[in-house]
Amino acid sequence: MPYVENRIVHDADSHLMELTDCLDDFLDPKFRAAYDDLPKVKAWPRDGKLATHARRQHDDPAFRAGDIENLLTRKNYEALGSFRRDDRPKALDQLGFASQLIFTTWCLGNFGLDESNNVELAYATAQAHNRMMTWFCSADRRMLATAYIPLADFERAKAAAREAIALGAKALLIPSKCPRGHSPSHVAFDPIWSMAQEAGLPIVFHVGGEMKMNPDYFNNGLPRVKDFHGGEENFTSLSFMTIPHSVMETLAALIFDGVLDRFPKLKFGVIELGASWLPSWMRYLDAGYGAFFKHEERLKKLSMKPSEFVRRQVRVTPYPHEDSGWIIGNSAEEICLFSSDFPHVEGGRNPLKRFNEALTGVTPRAVERFYCNNFIDLMGEGLAADLRRPAHLVAA
């Protein structure tokens, strides 16, 4: 029996666990030497041991015999469909999700190139990422590819978005932090928003594209805290606090500068950035709007209050450990989405159970929106009509 039964569930966050050679067949050869020389790429095991071990493990019949039994307990490279293209549909069959929005893992953040002086390489690696992701997700229509669009350069960003849409990407991923030298709300990006709106595709943000906490905060004279995974990366309770800051700022700029007003059908997904901040942020947007309305022409031009744009066009994924019922009750039932984070450790072993417990007391309509309808609304034409409410899942 699949993990999900008697309900249509769309998964707004899942991942490909890339092997170290993932971009080799998709990167323009003239950028290969510069790519191999990047610090993050050098830090990635490039000796083939990781890929060899992962492939051997998934070639072992004894290991594969436990695929279904360990569907949500095996994590990262051990999980079914984590890196093998033809295995991901099998994982979806067992998970029972109607569709799954898929992001990369190691390639998230574009190797830090967006803030570098090598803009050409930044767009070359993004192009390779997008070609690789659309190829990977072409294995099954339920697999929805995200394409990364750096915002470092106006003209290159437009070209990257145009190619990504032509490749068949189902969502355009942009960084949540401000690009260097200009706002993400700059009018020069209007052609990108226009392309996405015309294609019926959302703009999405994901953890990994935000500004990180100032490292000086960790110099507190105390023993260094082990990170979430027990290692030295140092993702801790303190660094967790900064995760939503960038996206709150970026969306505020997009709203106040009229982007959501100019493109009323364009949806924005805030993925794996938590949601406990959402209710107070919506109120704070309206507070800023009210405080400066008399003095700013851009605010006077808006057709509604900022929080109303959020309700109409922004969709957010809570973490399983957050109180989703409280978030929905204090924001709006149109906003929140289910996500599994499969196959990452952070998704846990039973996200449905945790979300169901948090949604106790929420109206049936709000629950249906959380698991299904809000995702359909976010994805637009990126989710084929026959995948929105599949007949075999409705019958179940």
Contacts in CASP RR format, 6 or more apart in sequence:
PFRMAT RR
TARGET T0000
AUTHOR 0000-0000-0000
METHOD contacts of the structure
MODEL  1
MPYVENRIVHDADSHLMELTDCLDDFLDPKFRAAYDDLPKVKAWPRDGKL
ATHARRQHDDPAFRAGDIENLLTRKNYEALGSFRRDDRPKALDQLGFASQ
LIFTTWCLGNFGLDESNNVELAYATAQAHNRMMTWFCSADRRMLATAYIP
LADFERAKAAAREAIALGAKALLIPSKCPRGHSPSHVAFDPIWSMAQEAG
LPIVFHVGGEMKMNPDYFNNGLPRVKDFHGGEENFTSLSFMTIPHSVMET
LAALIFDGVLDRFPKLKFGVIELGASWLPSWMRYLDAGYGAFFKHEERLK
KLSMKPSEFVRRQVRVTPYPHEDSGWIIGNSAEEICLFSSDFPHVEGGRN
PLKRFNEALTGVTPRAVERFYCNNFIDLMGEGLAADLRRPAHLVAA
2 93 0 8 1.000
2 94 0 8 1.000
2 95 0 8 1.000
2 96 0 8 1.000
3 71 0 8 1.000
3 72 0 8 1.000
3 94 0 8 1.000
3 95 0 8 1.000
3 96 0 8 1.000
3 352 0 8 1.000
4 95 0 8 1.000
4 96 0 8 1.000
4 97 0 8 1.000
4 352 0 8 1.000
5 396 0 8 1.000
6 396 0 8 1.000
7 371 0 8 1.000
7 372 0 8 1.000
7 393 0 8 1.000
8 98 0 8 1.000
8 371 0 8 1.000
8 372 0 8 1.000
8 389 0 8 1.000
8 390 0 8 1.000
8 393 0 8 1.000
8 394 0 8 1.000
9 96 0 8 1.000
9 97 0 8 1.000
9 98 0 8 1.000
9 338 0 8 1.000
9 352 0 8 1.000
9 371 0 8 1.000
9 372 0 8 1.000
10 97 0 8 1.000
10 98 0 8 1.000
10 99 0 8 1.000
10 100 0 8 1.000
10 101 0 8 1.000
10 337 0 8 1.000
10 338 0 8 1.000
10 371 0 8 1.000
10 372 0 8 1.000
10 375 0 8 1.000
10 376 0 8 1.000
10 379 0 8 1.000
10 383 0 8 1.000
11 95 0 8 1.000
11 97 0 8 1.000
11 99 0 8 1.000
11 100 0 8 1.000
11 101 0 8 1.000
11 338 0 8 1.000
11 339 0 8 1.000
11 340 0 8 1.000
11 342 0 8 1.000
12 101 0 8 1.000
12 269 0 8 1.000
12 271 0 8 1.000
12 315 0 8 1.000
12 317 0 8 1.000
12 337 0 8 1.000
12 338 0 8 1.000
12 339 0 8 1.000
12 375 0 8 1.000
12 378 0 8 1.000
13 101 0 8 1.000
13 103 0 8 1.000
13 206 0 8 1.000
13 271 0 8 1.000
13 272 0 8 1.000
13 317 0 8 1.000
13 339 0 8 1.000
13 340 0 8 1.000
13 341 0 8 1.000
14 100 0 8 1.000
14 101 0 8 1.000
14 102 0 8 1.000
14 103 0 8 1.000
14 339 0 8 1.000
14 340 0 8 1.000
14 341 0 8 1.000
14 342 0 8 1.000
14 343 0 8 1.000
15 82 0 8 1.000
15 102 0 8 1.000
15 103 0 8 1.000
15 104 0 8 1.000
15 105 0 8 1.000
15 341 0 8 1.000
15 342 0 8 1.000
15 343 0 8 1.000
15 344 0 8 1.000
16 82 0 8 1.000
16 83 0 8 1.000
16 102 0 8 1.000
16 103 0 8 1.000
16 104 0 8 1.000
16 105 0 8 1.000
16 133 0 8 1.000
16 136 0 8 1.000
17 76 0 8 1.000
17 77 0 8 1.000
17 79 0 8 1.000
17 82 0 8 1.000
17 83 0 8 1.000
17 105 0 8 1.000
17 343 0 8 1.000
18 83 0 8 1.000
18 104 0 8 1.000
18 105 0 8 1.000
18 106 0 8 1.000
18 107 0 8 1.000
19 50 0 8 1.000
19 51 0 8 1.000
19 54 0 8 1.000
19 83 0 8 1.000
20 44 0 8 1.000
20 45 0 8 1.000
20 46 0 8 1.000
20 48 0 8 1.000
20 50 0 8 1.000
20 51 0 8 1.000
21 48 0 8 1.000
21 51 0 8 1.000
22 106 0 8 1.000
22 107 0 8 1.000
22 132 0 8 1.000
23 35 0 8 1.000
23 107 0 8 1.000
23 125 0 8 1.000
23 128 0 8 1.000
23 129 0 8 1.000
23 132 0 8 1.000
25 132 0 8 1.000
26 127 0 8 1.000
26 128 0 8 1.000
26 129 0 8 1.000
26 131 0 8 1.000
26 132 0 8 1.000
26 135 0 8 1.000
27 35 0 8 1.000
27 124 0 8 1.000
27 125 0 8 1.000
27 128 0 8 1.000
28 124 0 8 1.000
28 127 0 8 1.000
28 128 0 8 1.000
31 120 0 8 1.000
31 121 0 8 1.000
31 124 0 8 1.000
31 125 0 8 1.000
34 118 0 8 1.000
34 121 0 8 1.000
35 41 0 8 1.000
35 111 0 8 1.000
35 121 0 8 1.000
35 124 0 8 1.000
35 125 0 8 1.000
36 42 0 8 1.000
36 46 0 8 1.000
38 111 0 8 1.000
38 113 0 8 1.000
40 106 0 8 1.000
40 111 0 8 1.000
40 112 0 8 1.000
41 111 0 8 1.000
44 106 0 8 1.000
50 77 0 8 1.000
54 77 0 8 1.000
54 83 0 8 1.000
57 63 0 8 1.000
57 77 0 8 1.000
57 78 0 8 1.000
58 64 0 8 1.000
58 84 0 8 1.000
58 87 0 8 1.000
67 80 0 8 1.000
67 90 0 8 1.000
67 94 0 8 1.000
68 80 0 8 1.000
68 94 0 8 1.000
70 78 0 8 1.000
71 79 0 8 1.000
71 80 0 8 1.000
71 91 0 8 1.000
71 94 0 8 1.000
71 95 0 8 1.000
72 342 0 8 1.000
72 348 0 8 1.000
72 349 0 8 1.000
72 350 0 8 1.000
73 349 0 8 1.000
74 80 0 8 1.000
74 343 0 8 1.000
75 343 0 8 1.000
75 344 0 8 1.000
75 345 0 8 1.000
76 82 0 8 1.000
76 343 0 8 1.000
76 344 0 8 1.000
76 345 0 8 1.000
77 83 0 8 1.000
78 343 0 8 1.000
79 91 0 8 1.000
79 342 0 8 1.000
79 343 0 8 1.000
80 87 0 8 1.000
80 90 0 8 1.000
80 91 0 8 1.000
80 94 0 8 1.000
80 343 0 8 1.000
81 87 0 8 1.000
81 88 0 8 1.000
81 90 0 8 1.000
81 91 0 8 1.000
81 343 0 8 1.000
82 343 0 8 1.000
85 135 0 8 1.000
85 136 0 8 1.000
85 139 0 8 1.000
86 139 0 8 1.000
88 102 0 8 1.000
88 136 0 8 1.000
88 139 0 8 1.000
88 140 0 8 1.000
88 143 0 8 1.000
89 139 0 8 1.000
89 140 0 8 1.000
89 142 0 8 1.000
89 143 0 8 1.000
91 342 0 8 1.000
92 100 0 8 1.000
92 140 0 8 1.000
92 142 0 8 1.000
92 143 0 8 1.000
95 340 0 8 1.000
95 342 0 8 1.000
96 393 0 8 1.000
97 142 0 8 1.000
97 340 0 8 1.000
98 142 0 8 1.000
98 372 0 8 1.000
98 387 0 8 1.000
98 388 0 8 1.000
98 389 0 8 1.000
98 390 0 8 1.000
98 393 0 8 1.000
99 142 0 8 1.000
99 143 0 8 1.000
99 144 0 8 1.000
99 375 0 8 1.000
99 379 0 8 1.000
99 383 0 8 1.000
99 387 0 8 1.000
100 142 0 8 1.000
100 143 0 8 1.000
100 144 0 8 1.000
100 340 0 8 1.000
100 342 0 8 1.000
101 144 0 8 1.000
101 146 0 8 1.000
101 170 0 8 1.000
101 171 0 8 1.000
101 204 0 8 1.000
101 271 0 8 1.000
101 379 0 8 1.000
102 133 0 8 1.000
102 136 0 8 1.000
102 137 0 8 1.000
102 143 0 8 1.000
102 144 0 8 1.000
102 145 0 8 1.000
102 146 0 8 1.000
103 146 0 8 1.000
103 173 0 8 1.000
103 206 0 8 1.000
103 271 0 8 1.000
104 129 0 8 1.000
104 133 0 8 1.000
104 146 0 8 1.000
105 344 0 8 1.000
107 125 0 8 1.000
107 129 0 8 1.000
107 148 0 8 1.000
108 206 0 8 1.000
108 207 0 8 1.000
108 208 0 8 1.000
108 209 0 8 1.000
109 148 0 8 1.000
109 175 0 8 1.000
109 208 0 8 1.000
109 209 0 8 1.000
110 122 0 8 1.000
110 125 0 8 1.000
110 126 0 8 1.000
110 129 0 8 1.000
110 148 0 8 1.000
110 150 0 8 1.000
110 175 0 8 1.000
111 125 0 8 1.000
113 121 0 8 1.000
113 122 0 8 1.000
113 125 0 8 1.000
113 150 0 8 1.000
114 122 0 8 1.000
114 150 0 8 1.000
114 151 0 8 1.000
114 152 0 8 1.000
114 175 0 8 1.000
114 179 0 8 1.000
114 180 0 8 1.000
115 152 0 8 1.000
115 180 0 8 1.000
116 122 0 8 1.000
119 152 0 8 1.000
119 153 0 8 1.000
119 156 0 8 1.000
122 150 0 8 1.000
122 152 0 8 1.000
123 150 0 8 1.000
123 152 0 8 1.000
123 153 0 8 1.000
123 156 0 8 1.000
123 159 0 8 1.000
123 160 0 8 1.000
126 148 0 8 1.000
126 149 0 8 1.000
126 150 0 8 1.000
126 160 0 8 1.000
127 160 0 8 1.000
127 163 0 8 1.000
129 147 0 8 1.000
129 148 0 8 1.000
130 145 0 8 1.000
130 147 0 8 1.000
130 148 0 8 1.000
130 160 0 8 1.000
130 163 0 8 1.000
130 164 0 8 1.000
130 167 0 8 1.000
130 169 0 8 1.000
131 167 0 8 1.000
133 145 0 8 1.000
133 146 0 8 1.000
133 147 0 8 1.000
133 169 0 8 1.000
134 145 0 8 1.000
134 147 0 8 1.000
134 164 0 8 1.000
134 167 0 8 1.000
134 168 0 8 1.000
134 169 0 8 1.000
136 143 0 8 1.000
136 145 0 8 1.000
137 143 0 8 1.000
137 144 0 8 1.000
137 145 0 8 1.000
137 170 0 8 1.000
138 145 0 8 1.000
141 384 0 8 1.000
141 387 0 8 1.000
142 387 0 8 1.000
144 170 0 8 1.000
144 171 0 8 1.000
144 379 0 8 1.000
144 382 0 8 1.000
144 383 0 8 1.000
145 167 0 8 1.000
145 168 0 8 1.000
145 169 0 8 1.000
145 170 0 8 1.000
145 171 0 8 1.000
146 169 0 8 1.000
146 170 0 8 1.000
146 171 0 8 1.000
146 172 0 8 1.000
146 173 0 8 1.000
146 204 0 8 1.000
146 206 0 8 1.000
147 160 0 8 1.000
147 161 0 8 1.000
147 164 0 8 1.000
147 165 0 8 1.000
147 167 0 8 1.000
147 169 0 8 1.000
147 171 0 8 1.000
147 172 0 8 1.000
147 173 0 8 1.000
148 173 0 8 1.000
148 174 0 8 1.000
149 157 0 8 1.000
149 160 0 8 1.000
149 161 0 8 1.000
149 164 0 8 1.000
149 172 0 8 1.000
149 173 0 8 1.000
149 174 0 8 1.000
149 192 0 8 1.000
150 156 0 8 1.000
150 157 0 8 1.000
150 160 0 8 1.000
150 174 0 8 1.000
150 175 0 8 1.000
150 179 0 8 1.000
151 157 0 8 1.000
151 174 0 8 1.000
151 175 0 8 1.000
151 179 0 8 1.000
151 184 0 8 1.000
151 189 0 8 1.000
152 179 0 8 1.000
152 180 0 8 1.000
154 186 0 8 1.000
154 188 0 8 1.000
154 189 0 8 1.000
157 189 0 8 1.000
157 192 0 8 1.000
158 191 0 8 1.000
158 192 0 8 1.000
158 195 0 8 1.000
161 172 0 8 1.000
161 192 0 8 1.000
161 195 0 8 1.000
161 196 0 8 1.000
162 195 0 8 1.000
164 172 0 8 1.000
165 172 0 8 1.000
165 195 0 8 1.000
165 196 0 8 1.000
165 199 0 8 1.000
165 201 0 8 1.000
169 201 0 8 1.000
170 201 0 8 1.000
170 379 0 8 1.000
170 382 0 8 1.000
170 383 0 8 1.000
171 201 0 8 1.000
171 202 0 8 1.000
171 203 0 8 1.000
171 204 0 8 1.000
171 269 0 8 1.000
171 379 0 8 1.000
171 382 0 8 1.000
172 192 0 8 1.000
172 196 0 8 1.000
172 201 0 8 1.000
172 202 0 8 1.000
172 203 0 8 1.000
172 204 0 8 1.000
173 203 0 8 1.000
173 204 0 8 1.000
173 205 0 8 1.000
173 206 0 8 1.000
174 184 0 8 1.000
174 203 0 8 1.000
174 204 0 8 1.000
174 205 0 8 1.000
175 205 0 8 1.000
175 209 0 8 1.000
175 210 0 8 1.000
175 246 0 8 1.000
176 205 0 8 1.000
176 206 0 8 1.000
176 208 0 8 1.000
176 209 0 8 1.000
176 210 0 8 1.000
176 246 0 8 1.000
176 247 0 8 1.000
176 250 0 8 1.000
176 270 0 8 1.000
176 273 0 8 1.000
177 209 0 8 1.000
177 210 0 8 1.000
177 211 0 8 1.000
177 246 0 8 1.000
177 250 0 8 1.000
178 184 0 8 1.000
178 246 0 8 1.000
178 249 0 8 1.000
178 250 0 8 1.000
178 253 0 8 1.000
182 188 0 8 1.000
183 253 0 8 1.000
183 257 0 8 1.000
184 250 0 8 1.000
184 253 0 8 1.000
184 254 0 8 1.000
185 253 0 8 1.000
185 254 0 8 1.000
185 256 0 8 1.000
185 257 0 8 1.000
185 258 0 8 1.000
185 259 0 8 1.000
190 259 0 8 1.000
190 262 0 8 1.000
193 203 0 8 1.000
193 259 0 8 1.000
193 262 0 8 1.000
193 263 0 8 1.000
193 266 0 8 1.000
194 263 0 8 1.000
196 202 0 8 1.000
196 203 0 8 1.000
196 263 0 8 1.000
196 266 0 8 1.000
197 263 0 8 1.000
197 265 0 8 1.000
197 266 0 8 1.000
199 381 0 8 1.000
199 382 0 8 1.000
200 265 0 8 1.000
200 380 0 8 1.000
200 381 0 8 1.000
200 382 0 8 1.000
201 379 0 8 1.000
201 380 0 8 1.000
201 381 0 8 1.000
201 382 0 8 1.000
202 266 0 8 1.000
202 267 0 8 1.000
202 268 0 8 1.000
202 269 0 8 1.000
202 315 0 8 1.000
202 378 0 8 1.000
202 379 0 8 1.000
202 380 0 8 1.000
202 382 0 8 1.000
203 266 0 8 1.000
203 267 0 8 1.000
203 268 0 8 1.000
203 269 0 8 1.000
204 268 0 8 1.000
204 269 0 8 1.000
204 270 0 8 1.000
204 271 0 8 1.000
205 247 0 8 1.000
205 250 0 8 1.000
205 268 0 8 1.000
205 269 0 8 1.000
205 270 0 8 1.000
205 271 0 8 1.000
205 273 0 8 1.000
206 271 0 8 1.000
206 272 0 8 1.000
206 273 0 8 1.000
207 243 0 8 1.000
207 271 0 8 1.000
207 272 0 8 1.000
207 273 0 8 1.000
209 246 0 8 1.000
210 242 0 8 1.000
210 243 0 8 1.000
210 244 0 8 1.000
210 245 0 8 1.000
210 246 0 8 1.000
210 247 0 8 1.000
210 273 0 8 1.000
211 242 0 8 1.000
211 245 0 8 1.000
211 246 0 8 1.000
212 239 0 8 1.000
212 242 0 8 1.000
213 238 0 8 1.000
213 239 0 8 1.000
213 241 0 8 1.000
213 242 0 8 1.000
217 238 0 8 1.000
218 224 0 8 1.000
218 234 0 8 1.000
218 238 0 8 1.000
224 232 0 8 1.000
224 234 0 8 1.000
225 234 0 8 1.000
225 236 0 8 1.000
225 237 0 8 1.000
225 238 0 8 1.000
226 232 0 8 1.000
226 236 0 8 1.000
227 233 0 8 1.000
227 234 0 8 1.000
227 235 0 8 1.000
227 236 0 8 1.000
228 235 0 8 1.000
228 236 0 8 1.000
228 346 0 8 1.000
229 235 0 8 1.000
229 345 0 8 1.000
243 273 0 8 1.000
243 274 0 8 1.000
244 270 0 8 1.000
244 273 0 8 1.000
244 274 0 8 1.000
244 277 0 8 1.000
244 281 0 8 1.000
247 270 0 8 1.000
247 273 0 8 1.000
248 277 0 8 1.000
248 281 0 8 1.000
251 268 0 8 1.000
251 270 0 8 1.000
251 310 0 8 1.000
251 314 0 8 1.000
252 285 0 8 1.000
252 306 0 8 1.000
254 260 0 8 1.000
254 268 0 8 1.000
255 285 0 8 1.000
255 302 0 8 1.000
255 306 0 8 1.000
255 309 0 8 1.000
255 310 0 8 1.000
256 289 0 8 1.000
256 298 0 8 1.000
256 299 0 8 1.000
256 302 0 8 1.000
256 306 0 8 1.000
257 298 0 8 1.000
258 298 0 8 1.000
258 301 0 8 1.000
258 302 0 8 1.000
259 266 0 8 1.000
260 266 0 8 1.000
260 268 0 8 1.000
260 309 0 8 1.000
260 312 0 8 1.000
260 313 0 8 1.000
261 301 0 8 1.000
261 302 0 8 1.000
261 303 0 8 1.000
261 304 0 8 1.000
261 309 0 8 1.000
264 312 0 8 1.000
264 313 0 8 1.000
266 313 0 8 1.000
267 313 0 8 1.000
267 314 0 8 1.000
267 315 0 8 1.000
267 377 0 8 1.000
267 378 0 8 1.000
267 379 0 8 1.000
267 380 0 8 1.000
268 313 0 8 1.000
268 314 0 8 1.000
268 315 0 8 1.000
269 314 0 8 1.000
269 315 0 8 1.000
269 316 0 8 1.000
269 317 0 8 1.000
269 337 0 8 1.000
269 378 0 8 1.000
270 314 0 8 1.000
270 315 0 8 1.000
270 316 0 8 1.000
270 317 0 8 1.000
271 317 0 8 1.000
271 339 0 8 1.000
272 317 0 8 1.000
272 319 0 8 1.000
272 339 0 8 1.000
272 341 0 8 1.000
272 346 0 8 1.000
273 316 0 8 1.000
273 317 0 8 1.000
274 316 0 8 1.000
274 317 0 8 1.000
274 318 0 8 1.000
274 319 0 8 1.000
274 322 0 8 1.000
275 316 0 8 1.000
275 317 0 8 1.000
275 318 0 8 1.000
275 319 0 8 1.000
275 322 0 8 1.000
275 324 0 8 1.000
275 327 0 8 1.000
275 331 0 8 1.000
275 336 0 8 1.000
276 318 0 8 1.000
276 322 0 8 1.000
276 323 0 8 1.000
276 327 0 8 1.000
278 316 0 8 1.000
278 327 0 8 1.000
278 331 0 8 1.000
278 335 0 8 1.000
278 336 0 8 1.000
279 327 0 8 1.000
279 329 0 8 1.000
279 330 0 8 1.000
279 331 0 8 1.000
282 306 0 8 1.000
282 307 0 8 1.000
282 310 0 8 1.000
282 331 0 8 1.000
283 307 0 8 1.000
285 305 0 8 1.000
285 306 0 8 1.000
285 307 0 8 1.000
285 310 0 8 1.000
286 305 0 8 1.000
286 306 0 8 1.000
286 307 0 8 1.000
288 306 0 8 1.000
289 299 0 8 1.000
289 302 0 8 1.000
289 305 0 8 1.000
289 306 0 8 1.000
290 299 0 8 1.000
292 299 0 8 1.000
293 299 0 8 1.000
293 300 0 8 1.000
302 309 0 8 1.000
310 331 0 8 1.000
310 332 0 8 1.000
310 335 0 8 1.000
311 332 0 8 1.000
311 334 0 8 1.000
311 335 0 8 1.000
312 334 0 8 1.000
314 335 0 8 1.000
315 334 0 8 1.000
315 335 0 8 1.000
315 336 0 8 1.000
315 337 0 8 1.000
315 374 0 8 1.000
315 375 0 8 1.000
315 377 0 8 1.000
315 378 0 8 1.000
316 335 0 8 1.000
316 336 0 8 1.000
316 337 0 8 1.000
317 336 0 8 1.000
317 337 0 8 1.000
317 338 0 8 1.000
317 339 0 8 1.000
318 324 0 8 1.000
318 327 0 8 1.000
318 336 0 8 1.000
318 355 0 8 1.000
318 358 0 8 1.000
319 346 0 8 1.000
320 347 0 8 1.000
320 348 0 8 1.000
320 351 0 8 1.000
320 354 0 8 1.000
320 355 0 8 1.000
320 358 0 8 1.000
321 354 0 8 1.000
322 358 0 8 1.000
323 358 0 8 1.000
324 336 0 8 1.000
324 355 0 8 1.000
324 358 0 8 1.000
324 359 0 8 1.000
324 362 0 8 1.000
324 370 0 8 1.000
325 358 0 8 1.000
325 359 0 8 1.000
325 360 0 8 1.000
325 361 0 8 1.000
325 362 0 8 1.000
326 358 0 8 1.000
327 336 0 8 1.000
328 335 0 8 1.000
328 336 0 8 1.000
328 359 0 8 1.000
328 362 0 8 1.000
328 366 0 8 1.000
328 370 0 8 1.000
329 362 0 8 1.000
329 366 0 8 1.000
333 362 0 8 1.000
333 363 0 8 1.000
333 365 0 8 1.000
333 366 0 8 1.000
333 369 0 8 1.000
333 370 0 8 1.000
334 369 0 8 1.000
334 374 0 8 1.000
334 377 0 8 1.000
335 374 0 8 1.000
336 369 0 8 1.000
336 370 0 8 1.000
336 374 0 8 1.000
337 370 0 8 1.000
337 374 0 8 1.000
337 375 0 8 1.000
337 378 0 8 1.000
338 351 0 8 1.000
338 355 0 8 1.000
338 370 0 8 1.000
338 371 0 8 1.000
338 375 0 8 1.000
339 351 0 8 1.000
340 347 0 8 1.000
340 351 0 8 1.000
341 347 0 8 1.000
341 348 0 8 1.000
341 351 0 8 1.000
348 354 0 8 1.000
355 370 0 8 1.000
359 366 0 8 1.000
359 367 0 8 1.000
359 370 0 8 1.000
362 370 0 8 1.000
372 389 0 8 1.000
375 383 0 8 1.000
376 383 0 8 1.000
376 388 0 8 1.000
376 389 0 8 1.000
END
